[in-house]
């Protein structure tokens, strides 16, 4: 049993004012695995006050000073990568083979951001003006449970690089991951008040961050519905917002693609992180004349996916995070059946022998049309919808016919053709022939997939405010 009964404010682990206890359920077994004591609005206000008090001095630190902090953070987070991976496996069912890599990747994030900061011009000359990029102030960071530490690391690292102080409201479902990362922040000996972490509910701690006048910016990753609520709450105090929200990403396989490679890659793009990923390629668009071949390849690939205890490195899909998420995915699978899509793999219910935890059957449908619920709404589970198109123009139209625009995928042996189509896709990122790794390139969405960008210089700029100084040659070394 894991008991987490402290939050982190002003460089100290303190007992929360809030008294609510939240049960931590192991999704593999369905049994109680611990409890976390949740902070409340009073705890959020204490954390905001600490961040506000720390901001004046921290905002004046040099690149070298902040770079040293980011280096220390990398070192301590990497040293705890094994602990963090174990927490991911046990806390939300992340498969072992990806959880270890993701934990190491979390540490690398601090060095990626350090490089971006080192290369970034914080003082520029624009026409006759000296433009100074200054930190926006206190940042409220609100993160989801899927890859919790990874999201926190990116946002905190970028805020530190900009010279901002932060209050983090992580998901209560990820309390163990959050605790390990908090211990790393403490071990890195950051100045008190620069990073504060308050476990708590979104409608309590998250809401307080969204309305408090001393919070200058919110950086949120999560559902589109919650992102809209945060934007509404923050407008009265004119908060800057970065919102990385939901997706219903299209994966277009062109008629000249190598289908024997493209189909297994498409399954991976949809089922990553047990299907619990905003960037999942959950709509697979294929040429109509290739449907029968696609049907065979998809059914074979999905049925070959190994589901089970995430501690077993042979398994590529573990359980969903909790009972609520399990029921959500079951409901969508049934809706797909009811609306007339053809089920070719998986279906409702749990896989045989895995009745104790929140396991679902990896599922695929064909004969899906873009007006069906399973093609319109984000399912957040291992459920693939296969749609067909007759022309390249129709493929682009279907791909863009969605309220979302976070990510897209294209497979083709003709790179010129793939790039031409990529320019027509309305999405923040388009991957050609695979899933590519670049945490310096901007990440974020069009339409209801969000506002703003994260990663690299675009992400860093979102934590900075430009000040134009005219009529005098001012020097602002940073």
C-alpha positions as CSV (number, residue, x, y, z in Angstrom):
1,X,0.0,0.0,0.0
2,X,1.3,3.4,-1.0
3,X,0.3,6.4,1.2
4,X,1.0,9.9,-0.2
5,X,0.0,12.5,2.4
6,X,2.1,15.6,1.6
7,X,2.2,18.2,-1.0
8,X,5.1,20.4,-2.0
9,X,5.1,24.2,-1.3
10,X,8.0,26.6,-1.1
11,X,10.6,23.9,-1.2
12,X,9.1,21.8,1.6
13,X,6.9,18.8,1.9
14,X,3.9,19.9,3.9
15,X,0.6,18.4,5.1
16,X,-2.3,19.6,3.0
17,X,-5.1,21.7,4.4
18,X,-7.4,19.5,2.4
19,X,-8.5,16.3,4.1
20,X,-10.1,14.3,1.2
21,X,-8.5,10.8,0.7
22,X,-8.5,9.5,-2.9
23,X,-8.1,5.7,-3.4
24,X,-5.4,4.5,-5.8
25,X,-6.6,1.4,-7.6
26,X,-4.2,-0.9,-9.4
27,X,-5.8,-1.3,-12.9
28,X,-4.2,-4.7,-13.5
29,X,-5.8,-6.3,-10.4
30,X,-8.7,-3.9,-9.7
31,X,-7.6,-3.8,-6.1
32,X,-6.8,-0.9,-3.7
33,X,-3.1,-0.1,-3.9
34,X,-2.9,3.1,-1.8
35,X,-4.3,6.5,-1.0
36,X,-3.4,10.1,-1.7
37,X,-4.5,13.0,0.4
38,X,-5.8,15.8,-1.8
39,X,-5.1,19.5,-1.4
40,X,-7.9,22.1,-1.6
41,X,-8.3,25.7,-2.7
42,X,-6.5,26.9,0.4
43,X,-3.5,24.8,-0.5
44,X,-3.6,26.1,-4.0
45,X,-3.6,29.7,-2.7
46,X,-0.6,28.9,-0.5
47,X,1.3,27.5,-3.4
48,X,0.4,30.5,-5.6
49,X,1.7,32.8,-2.9
50,X,5.0,30.9,-2.7
51,X,5.4,31.1,-6.5
52,X,4.6,34.8,-6.6
53,X,7.1,35.5,-3.8
54,X,9.8,33.5,-5.6
55,X,9.2,35.1,-9.0
56,X,11.0,38.5,-8.8
57,X,14.4,36.9,-7.9
58,X,14.0,33.9,-10.2
59,X,13.0,36.0,-13.2
60,X,16.3,37.8,-12.9
61,X,18.5,34.6,-13.0
62,X,20.8,34.1,-15.9
63,X,20.7,31.5,-18.6
64,X,23.7,29.8,-17.0
65,X,22.0,29.6,-13.6
66,X,18.8,28.2,-15.1
67,X,20.8,25.9,-17.3
68,X,22.5,24.4,-14.3
69,X,19.1,23.8,-12.7
70,X,17.9,22.0,-15.8
71,X,21.1,19.9,-15.9
72,X,20.5,18.9,-12.2
73,X,16.9,18.0,-12.9
74,X,18.0,15.8,-15.8
75,X,20.5,14.0,-13.6
76,X,18.1,13.3,-10.6
77,X,15.2,12.3,-12.9
78,X,17.3,9.9,-14.8
79,X,18.6,8.4,-11.6
80,X,14.9,7.6,-10.6
81,X,13.9,6.4,-14.1
82,X,13.5,2.8,-12.8
83,X,11.2,3.9,-10.0
84,X,9.2,6.0,-12.3
85,X,8.7,3.2,-14.8
86,X,7.5,0.9,-12.1
87,X,5.0,3.5,-11.0
88,X,3.7,3.8,-14.5
89,X,3.3,0.1,-14.9
90,X,1.5,-0.4,-11.6
91,X,-0.4,2.9,-11.5
92,X,-2.0,3.1,-14.9
93,X,-1.0,-0.1,-16.7
94,X,1.7,1.3,-18.9
95,X,3.5,-1.6,-20.6
96,X,6.9,-2.2,-19.2
97,X,8.7,-2.0,-22.5
98,X,7.5,1.5,-23.2
99,X,7.4,2.8,-19.6
100,X,11.1,2.4,-19.1
101,X,11.8,4.3,-22.3
102,X,9.3,7.0,-21.4
103,X,10.9,7.5,-18.0
104,X,14.3,8.0,-19.6
105,X,12.7,10.3,-22.1
106,X,11.3,12.4,-19.3
107,X,14.8,13.1,-18.0
108,X,16.0,13.9,-21.5
109,X,13.3,16.6,-21.7
110,X,15.3,18.9,-19.4
111,X,18.4,18.8,-21.6
112,X,16.3,19.4,-24.8
113,X,14.8,22.5,-23.2
114,X,18.2,23.6,-21.9
115,X,19.5,23.5,-25.5
116,X,16.5,25.5,-26.7
117,X,17.0,28.1,-24.0
118,X,20.8,28.4,-24.7
119,X,20.0,29.1,-28.4
120,X,17.1,31.4,-27.8
121,X,17.5,35.2,-28.2
122,X,15.8,36.9,-25.2
123,X,16.8,40.3,-26.5
124,X,16.2,41.3,-30.2
125,X,16.3,44.3,-32.3
126,X,13.2,44.9,-34.3
127,X,13.4,47.9,-36.6
128,X,14.2,50.8,-34.2
129,X,13.0,49.0,-31.0
130,X,14.9,46.8,-28.6
131,X,12.5,43.9,-27.9
132,X,13.0,42.1,-24.5
133,X,11.4,38.7,-23.9
134,X,10.4,38.6,-20.2
135,X,8.9,35.7,-18.3
136,X,5.1,35.8,-18.1
137,X,5.0,35.3,-14.3
138,X,3.4,32.6,-12.2
139,X,2.3,29.6,-14.3
140,X,-0.4,27.2,-13.3
141,X,0.3,23.7,-14.8
142,X,-2.5,21.2,-15.1
143,X,-1.6,17.7,-16.4
144,X,-3.4,14.4,-17.2
145,X,-2.8,10.9,-15.9
146,X,-1.4,9.4,-19.1
147,X,2.3,9.9,-19.1
148,X,1.9,12.3,-16.2
149,X,5.6,12.8,-15.3
150,X,6.5,13.4,-19.0
151,X,3.9,16.2,-19.3
152,X,5.0,17.8,-16.0
153,X,8.7,17.7,-17.0
154,X,8.1,19.4,-20.3
155,X,6.0,22.2,-18.9
156,X,8.1,22.8,-15.8
157,X,11.4,22.7,-17.8
158,X,10.1,25.3,-20.2
159,X,8.8,27.5,-17.5
160,X,12.2,27.4,-15.7
161,X,14.0,28.2,-19.0
162,X,11.8,31.2,-19.4
163,X,12.3,32.4,-15.8
164,X,8.8,31.6,-14.6
165,X,7.7,30.0,-11.3
166,X,5.0,27.4,-11.3
167,X,2.2,25.6,-9.4
168,X,1.5,22.1,-10.7
169,X,-1.8,20.4,-10.3
170,X,-1.2,16.9,-11.5
171,X,-3.9,14.2,-12.0
172,X,-4.7,12.5,-8.7
173,X,-4.7,9.2,-10.7
174,X,-1.0,9.6,-11.1
175,X,0.0,10.2,-7.5
176,X,2.9,7.8,-7.3
177,X,4.5,9.1,-10.5
178,X,3.9,12.6,-9.3
179,X,5.5,11.9,-5.9
180,X,8.7,10.5,-7.5
181,X,9.0,13.5,-9.7
182,X,8.4,15.9,-6.8
183,X,11.2,14.2,-4.9
184,X,13.4,14.8,-7.9
185,X,12.5,18.5,-7.9
186,X,13.4,18.7,-4.2
187,X,16.7,16.8,-4.8
188,X,17.7,19.2,-7.6
189,X,17.8,22.0,-5.0
190,X,15.7,24.5,-6.9
191,X,15.2,27.8,-5.1
192,X,12.2,27.6,-2.8
193,X,8.9,28.5,-4.4
194,X,10.0,28.0,-8.0
195,X,8.2,24.7,-8.3
196,X,5.2,23.9,-6.1
197,X,3.0,20.8,-6.5
198,X,-0.5,20.4,-5.1
199,X,-2.4,17.1,-5.6
200,X,-6.1,17.8,-5.9
201,X,-9.2,17.6,-8.0
202,X,-9.5,19.7,-11.2
203,X,-12.7,21.3,-10.1
204,X,-11.0,22.4,-6.8
205,X,-7.3,23.0,-7.2
206,X,-7.4,23.4,-11.0
207,X,-10.3,25.8,-10.8
208,X,-8.5,28.0,-8.2
209,X,-5.4,28.2,-10.5
210,X,-7.7,29.2,-13.4
211,X,-9.3,32.1,-11.6
212,X,-6.6,33.4,-9.2
213,X,-5.4,36.8,-10.2
214,X,-1.8,36.1,-9.3
215,X,-1.6,33.2,-11.9
216,X,-0.6,34.8,-15.2
217,X,-0.7,31.7,-17.4
218,X,-2.2,28.3,-17.5
219,X,-0.6,25.4,-19.4
220,X,-3.1,22.5,-19.6
221,X,-3.0,19.1,-21.3
222,X,-6.2,17.1,-21.2
223,X,-9.7,16.8,-22.7
224,X,-11.2,19.5,-25.0
225,X,-14.2,19.9,-22.6
226,X,-12.0,20.7,-19.6
227,X,-9.8,22.9,-21.7
228,X,-12.8,25.0,-22.7
229,X,-13.8,25.3,-19.1
230,X,-10.3,26.5,-18.1
231,X,-10.3,29.1,-20.9
232,X,-13.6,30.5,-19.7
233,X,-12.5,30.6,-16.1
234,X,-9.3,32.4,-17.0
235,X,-10.7,35.1,-19.2
236,X,-11.6,37.5,-16.4
237,X,-8.0,37.8,-15.4
238,X,-6.8,37.7,-19.0
239,X,-4.6,34.6,-18.4
240,X,-2.4,33.5,-21.2
241,X,-3.3,29.9,-22.0
242,X,-1.6,27.0,-23.7
243,X,-4.2,24.2,-24.2
244,X,-3.1,20.8,-25.6
245,X,-6.4,19.0,-26.0
246,X,-8.1,16.0,-27.7
247,X,-7.6,14.5,-31.1
248,X,-9.1,12.1,-33.6
249,X,-6.1,11.7,-35.8
250,X,-6.4,10.5,-39.4
251,X,-3.9,8.0,-40.8
252,X,-4.0,8.1,-44.6
253,X,-2.5,5.1,-46.4
254,X,-2.1,5.9,-50.1
255,X,-2.5,3.3,-52.8
256,X,1.3,3.2,-53.5
257,X,2.2,2.5,-49.9
258,X,3.8,-0.8,-48.7
259,X,0.7,-2.1,-46.9
260,X,2.6,-5.0,-45.2
261,X,4.6,-2.3,-43.3
262,X,2.0,0.5,-43.2
263,X,-0.8,-1.6,-41.5
264,X,1.2,-2.8,-38.5
265,X,2.6,0.7,-38.1
266,X,-1.0,2.0,-38.2
267,X,-2.0,-0.4,-35.4
268,X,0.9,0.8,-33.3
269,X,-0.1,4.5,-33.9
270,X,-3.6,3.7,-32.7
271,X,-2.8,1.4,-29.8
272,X,0.1,3.3,-28.3
273,X,-0.1,3.7,-24.5
274,X,-3.0,1.2,-24.5
275,X,-4.8,3.5,-26.9
276,X,-4.8,6.2,-24.2
277,X,-3.1,8.9,-26.2
278,X,-4.4,12.2,-27.6
279,X,-2.2,11.6,-30.7
280,X,-3.5,8.1,-31.5
281,X,-4.2,7.5,-35.2
282,X,-7.6,6.1,-34.6
283,X,-9.1,6.8,-38.0
284,X,-7.4,4.7,-40.7
285,X,-8.2,5.9,-44.2
286,X,-7.5,3.4,-47.0
287,X,-8.3,3.2,-50.7
288,X,-11.7,1.5,-51.3
289,X,-10.2,-0.9,-53.8
290,X,-7.7,-2.2,-51.2
291,X,-10.3,-2.8,-48.5
292,X,-10.3,-6.6,-48.6
293,X,-6.5,-6.7,-48.4
294,X,-6.6,-4.1,-45.5
295,X,-9.2,-6.1,-43.7
296,X,-7.0,-9.2,-43.7
297,X,-3.9,-7.3,-42.6
298,X,-5.7,-5.3,-39.9
299,X,-7.4,-8.4,-38.4
300,X,-4.1,-10.3,-38.4
301,X,-2.2,-7.4,-36.8
302,X,-4.8,-6.7,-34.1
303,X,-5.3,-10.3,-33.2
304,X,-1.5,-10.6,-32.8
305,X,-1.4,-7.9,-30.2
306,X,-0.5,-9.3,-26.8
307,X,-2.7,-8.0,-24.0
308,X,-2.0,-8.8,-20.3
309,X,-0.1,-7.9,-17.2
310,X,2.0,-4.8,-18.1
311,X,4.9,-6.1,-16.0
312,X,5.5,-8.8,-18.7
313,X,7.7,-7.3,-21.4
314,X,6.0,-9.5,-24.0
315,X,2.7,-7.7,-23.6
316,X,2.2,-4.5,-25.6
317,X,-1.2,-3.5,-24.2
318,X,-2.0,-3.4,-20.5
319,X,-5.2,-2.4,-18.7
320,X,-7.0,0.9,-19.0
321,X,-6.5,3.3,-16.2
322,X,-9.7,2.7,-14.2
323,X,-13.2,1.4,-14.2
324,X,-14.6,4.6,-15.6
325,X,-12.3,4.5,-18.6
326,X,-13.0,0.8,-19.2
327,X,-16.8,1.5,-19.2
328,X,-16.3,4.4,-21.6
329,X,-14.4,2.3,-24.1
330,X,-16.9,-0.6,-23.8
331,X,-19.7,1.9,-24.6
332,X,-18.0,3.1,-27.7
333,X,-17.4,-0.4,-29.0
334,X,-21.1,-1.2,-28.6
335,X,-22.0,2.1,-30.3
336,X,-19.8,1.1,-33.3
337,X,-21.7,-2.3,-33.5
338,X,-25.1,-0.6,-33.1
339,X,-24.4,2.0,-35.8
340,X,-23.5,-0.7,-38.4
341,X,-19.7,-0.8,-38.5
342,X,-18.3,-4.3,-39.2
343,X,-16.3,-5.7,-36.3
344,X,-13.3,-7.6,-37.5
345,X,-11.3,-8.0,-34.3
346,X,-12.0,-7.6,-30.6
347,X,-15.3,-6.4,-29.3
348,X,-17.1,-5.9,-26.0
349,X,-16.0,-7.6,-22.8
350,X,-12.6,-8.5,-21.4
351,X,-10.0,-10.8,-22.9
352,X,-10.2,-14.3,-21.6
353,X,-8.3,-14.8,-18.4
354,X,-8.0,-11.1,-17.6
355,X,-11.3,-10.5,-15.9
356,X,-9.8,-9.0,-12.7
357,X,-8.4,-5.8,-14.2
358,X,-9.6,-3.1,-16.6
359,X,-8.5,-4.9,-19.7
360,X,-10.2,-4.4,-23.1
361,X,-10.0,-6.4,-26.3
362,X,-8.0,-4.6,-29.0
363,X,-10.7,-3.8,-31.4
364,X,-11.0,-2.9,-35.1
365,X,-14.0,-1.9,-37.3
366,X,-14.3,-1.6,-41.1
367,X,-17.0,0.0,-43.1
368,X,-16.9,3.0,-40.8
369,X,-18.2,6.2,-42.2
370,X,-17.1,9.6,-41.0
371,X,-20.5,10.5,-39.6
372,X,-20.4,7.5,-37.1
373,X,-19.8,8.2,-33.5
374,X,-16.7,6.1,-33.4
375,X,-15.2,8.2,-36.2
376,X,-16.2,11.5,-34.6
377,X,-15.5,11.2,-30.9
378,X,-12.2,10.5,-29.0
379,X,-12.5,7.1,-27.5
380,X,-9.1,6.9,-25.7
381,X,-8.7,3.2,-25.9
382,X,-7.4,0.6,-28.4
383,X,-10.2,0.9,-31.0
384,X,-9.4,1.4,-34.7
385,X,-11.9,2.7,-37.2
386,X,-11.2,1.9,-40.9
387,X,-12.7,4.3,-43.5
388,X,-12.4,4.2,-47.2
389,X,-11.8,6.8,-49.9
390,X,-11.9,6.7,-53.7
391,X,-9.6,9.7,-54.6
392,X,-6.8,11.6,-53.0
393,X,-9.0,14.6,-52.7
394,X,-11.6,12.6,-50.8
395,X,-9.0,11.3,-48.4
396,X,-8.0,14.8,-47.6
397,X,-11.6,15.9,-47.2
398,X,-12.4,13.0,-44.8
399,X,-9.2,13.6,-42.8
400,X,-10.1,17.2,-42.3
401,X,-13.7,16.6,-41.5
402,X,-13.3,16.5,-37.8
403,X,-13.6,19.1,-35.0
404,X,-10.0,18.2,-34.0
405,X,-6.6,18.9,-35.6
406,X,-3.9,17.6,-33.4
407,X,-1.9,15.1,-35.5
408,X,-2.1,13.1,-38.7
409,X,-0.2,10.3,-40.4
410,X,0.5,9.5,-44.1
411,X,2.0,6.4,-45.7
412,X,3.4,6.4,-49.2
413,X,6.4,5.4,-51.2
414,X,6.2,8.7,-53.0
415,X,7.6,11.3,-50.6
416,X,6.7,14.2,-53.0
417,X,3.1,13.1,-53.0
418,X,3.0,12.5,-49.3
419,X,4.4,16.0,-48.6
420,X,1.9,17.6,-50.9
421,X,-0.9,15.9,-49.0
422,X,0.6,16.9,-45.7
423,X,0.4,20.5,-46.6
424,X,-3.4,20.1,-47.1
425,X,-4.0,18.4,-43.8
426,X,-5.3,20.6,-41.0
427,X,-3.3,19.3,-38.0
428,X,-0.4,20.6,-35.8
429,X,1.8,17.7,-36.8
430,X,1.9,15.3,-39.8
431,X,4.0,12.2,-39.7
432,X,5.1,10.6,-43.0
433,X,5.9,6.9,-43.0
434,X,6.0,6.2,-39.3
435,X,5.9,7.9,-35.9
436,X,8.8,10.3,-35.6
437,X,10.5,11.7,-32.6
438,X,11.2,15.4,-32.3
439,X,10.7,17.3,-29.1
440,X,12.2,20.5,-30.5
441,X,9.6,20.8,-33.3
442,X,6.4,22.5,-32.2
443,X,3.5,20.4,-30.8
444,X,-0.1,21.4,-30.5
445,X,-3.3,21.5,-32.4
446,X,-5.6,23.3,-34.8
447,X,-9.3,23.8,-34.2
448,X,-10.6,22.1,-31.0
449,X,-7.3,20.3,-30.4
450,X,-6.0,23.3,-28.6
451,X,-4.5,26.8,-28.5
452,X,-0.7,27.5,-28.8
453,X,2.3,25.2,-29.1
454,X,4.6,23.3,-26.8
455,X,8.3,22.1,-27.3
456,X,11.2,24.0,-28.8
457,X,11.4,27.7,-29.4
458,X,7.6,28.0,-30.1
459,X,6.9,26.4,-26.7
460,X,9.4,28.7,-24.9
461,X,8.0,31.8,-26.5
462,X,4.6,30.9,-25.0
463,X,6.1,31.5,-21.5
464,X,7.5,34.9,-22.5
465,X,6.0,38.4,-23.0
466,X,7.7,40.7,-25.6
467,X,8.4,44.2,-24.3
468,X,9.4,46.8,-26.9
469,X,11.7,49.6,-25.7
470,X,12.0,52.5,-28.1
471,X,14.2,55.6,-28.2
472,X,17.0,54.3,-26.1
473,X,19.7,51.6,-26.5
474,X,18.8,49.4,-23.4
475,X,20.8,46.4,-22.4
476,X,19.1,43.4,-20.9
477,X,21.6,40.6,-20.5
478,X,19.9,37.2,-19.9
